[in-house]
Amino acid sequence: MRRMRKERGISQKQMAQAIGVSPAYLSALEHGNRGAPSFDFVQRVAGFFGVIWDDAEELMNIAARSHPRIVVDTSGLEAEYTMFANRLSEEMRHLTREELMEMVSILDKARARKKAAP
């Protein structure tokens, strides 16, 4: 959202006023200091930017994954999965952007495999 806003030269104050939220709320969202925004908020953002439906769906997916404090439920999984989740929570602040994007790529491949499975 911040990237789209900045690319269009729109201030937080202008955008906040246009979509009916406070600039402080918008700032907190952009900096990851608020929980995942509501469906209604995402719809207003999509409308504000004139985002087409396919892109709006991706915007909603991003919003759903944007909560700054998450819980990873590894119950029922093997111990290695729990160890991985804990290790990730400890080390993620130390990853470079490149390392982070490598991990996202691995997760994207796993998602594609899951979707392709019968």
SULDA-V644372 format. One record per pair of residues at least 6 apart in sequence whose ideal C-beta (glycine too) atoms are under 6 Angstrom apart, sorted by the first residue. I is the first residue (numbers start at 1). J is the second residue. Records with the same first field share a line. If there is no record, write none. Layout:
I: J, J
This chain:
1: 45
2: 30
4: 49
5: 15
12: 23, 26, 27
13: 23
16: 22, 23, 26
18: 48
19: 44, 48
28: 34
32: 68
35: 67
36: 63, 64, 66, 67
37: 63
42: 59, 60, 63
46: 56, 59
72: 85
74: 81, 82, 85
